[in-house]
Amino acid sequence: MKEGSTKNILQDIDCVIEPGARLAIPDATFDFVLLLDVLEHVRDPAFVHIKDWRLLKKNGRLVVSSPFLYQEHEAPHGFSRLTALGVYDLLARHDARILNMRKVGNSCYTLYILFLERGFVNGERSELGLFERVVNKCAVALLPILGPMFSQPPSDQAGVCHHLLVDVVFP
């Protein structure tokens, strides 16, 4: 996909932070920084953590949500999906103390979501044919039956999860 093909149809992007550009926010400003599904959209995830670390006060907390198995979206700005070990390594290299790392969405849930999201291209709804819409309606109708299966958390050893949630302190 070519540069600039993201439509931002919701007009919900407040600012774009470019690598190498200094944020106009003083050091040690925040007690808490929340990154929701950001890491996959930057070329160098280490850059984001260095910036966040600078913004946090001493013993400030960072909470990160990062998709693992998820369809490509927001092209051309979808660069990577980090494993739990990749996130751990990235944070450890920046002297973070990980308080909690949790995998969310077991393999059944992840496959179900990927199946339903096949009607989206680059994060935006695309047209599905009649048959595909009927199949989706059936899949959604099965949700009450499949729900208990989806609600089981993945094990720490599970290689498949939908998202990683990480709670970190920078001493």
C-alpha positions in Angstrom: 0.0 0.0 0.0 1.2 3.5 -0.7 2.0 6.2 1.8 -1.0 8.1 3.0 -3.6 5.5 2.2 -5.1 5.5 5.7 -8.5 7.3 5.6 -9.0 8.0 9.3 -12.7 8.0 8.7 -13.5 8.7 12.4 -11.1 11.8 12.4 -9.9 10.6 15.8 -6.1 10.9 15.5 -5.0 13.9 17.5 -1.4 14.0 16.6 1.3 12.0 14.9 4.6 11.5 16.8 7.6 11.2 14.4 10.7 9.2 15.4 13.5 11.6 16.3 11.1 14.5 17.0 11.0 15.7 20.6 7.5 15.8 22.2 6.6 19.3 23.5 5.9 17.8 26.9 8.4 18.3 29.8 10.2 15.3 31.3 8.7 13.5 34.3 5.2 15.0 33.7 3.0 11.9 34.1 2.5 9.3 36.9 0.8 7.0 34.4 1.0 6.4 30.6 -1.4 4.2 28.7 -0.5 2.8 25.3 -3.5 1.0 23.6 -2.5 -0.7 20.4 0.3 1.6 19.5 3.4 -0.6 19.3 2.4 -2.2 16.0 2.1 1.1 14.3 5.7 2.4 14.9 8.7 1.3 12.9 10.9 1.1 16.1 8.9 0.1 19.2 11.9 0.9 21.3 11.5 4.5 20.3 8.0 4.6 21.9 9.2 3.2 25.2 12.1 5.6 25.4 9.7 8.5 24.9 7.3 7.1 27.4 10.0 6.5 30.0 11.1 10.2 29.7 7.5 11.4 30.2 7.0 9.3 33.4 7.8 10.5 36.9 10.1 8.3 39.0 8.2 5.0 39.7 5.7 6.0 37.1 3.6 3.3 35.5 3.1 2.3 31.9 0.3 0.0 30.8 0.6 -1.4 27.3 -2.0 -3.3 25.2 -0.5 -4.8 22.1 -2.2 -7.1 19.6 -0.6 -10.4 18.8 -2.8 -12.3 16.3 -4.8 -9.6 14.6 -5.4 -8.7 11.0 -3.3 -6.0 9.3 -4.9 -2.6 9.7 -4.1 1.1 9.3 -1.8 0.5 6.4 0.8 1.7 5.6 1.5 2.1 9.4 1.2 -1.5 10.6 4.7 -2.7 11.2 5.0 -5.5 13.7 3.3 -7.8 16.2 5.5 -8.5 19.2 5.4 -11.8 21.1 5.3 -11.9 24.9 9.0 -12.6 24.8 9.6 -9.7 22.4 7.6 -7.2 24.7 9.5 -8.5 27.8 12.9 -8.1 26.0 12.0 -4.6 24.8 11.0 -3.4 28.2 13.9 -5.1 30.0 16.3 -3.3 27.8 14.9 0.0 29.1 15.2 -1.0 32.8 11.5 -1.5 33.2 10.2 -3.7 36.0 7.3 -5.7 34.7 4.5 -6.0 37.3 2.2 -8.1 35.2 2.0 -9.5 31.7 -1.1 -11.2 30.6 -2.3 -12.9 27.4 -5.9 -12.1 26.5 -8.1 -14.0 24.1 -7.6 -17.8 23.8 -7.1 -19.5 20.5 -10.9 -20.1 20.0 -11.7 -16.4 20.6 -8.8 -15.3 18.4 -9.9 -17.4 15.5 -13.6 -16.3 15.9 -12.6 -12.6 15.8 -10.3 -13.1 12.8 -13.1 -14.9 11.0 -15.6 -12.1 11.7 -13.1 -9.3 10.8 -12.5 -10.7 7.4 -15.1 -8.1 6.2 -12.7 -5.3 7.1 -9.9 -4.0 4.9 -7.3 -1.7 6.5 -9.5 -1.3 9.6 -12.4 -0.1 7.6 -15.6 -2.1 6.6 -15.6 -3.6 3.2 -18.5 -5.1 1.3 -19.3 -8.7 1.9 -21.4 -10.8 -0.5 -24.8 -12.2 0.5 -23.4 -15.6 1.4 -20.6 -14.1 3.6 -23.2 -11.9 5.4 -25.4 -14.9 6.1 -22.4 -16.8 7.5 -21.5 -13.9 9.7 -25.1 -13.7 11.0 -24.9 -17.5 11.9 -21.5 -17.0 13.6 -22.9 -14.2 15.7 -26.0 -16.2 16.5 -23.7 -19.0 17.9 -22.0 -16.6 20.3 -24.2 -17.5 23.3 -23.3 -21.1 22.8 -19.6 -20.5 22.1 -19.2 -17.7 24.8 -18.0 -20.0 27.6 -15.4 -21.4 25.3 -14.1 -17.9 24.4 -14.0 -16.7 28.0 -11.3 -19.2 29.1 -8.1 -17.3 29.4 -5.1 -18.6 27.5 -2.4 -20.3 29.5 0.9 -18.6 30.1 2.5 -21.1 27.8 -0.1 -20.6 25.0 1.4 -19.5 21.8 -1.8 -18.1 20.5 -3.5 -15.0 22.0 -5.3 -12.0 20.7 -3.6 -9.3 22.8 -0.9 -8.8 25.4 -1.5 -6.6 28.4 1.6 -5.4 30.3 1.8 -3.3 33.5 5.2 -1.8 34.0 7.1 0.5 36.4 10.2 2.5 35.5 12.1 2.8 38.8 
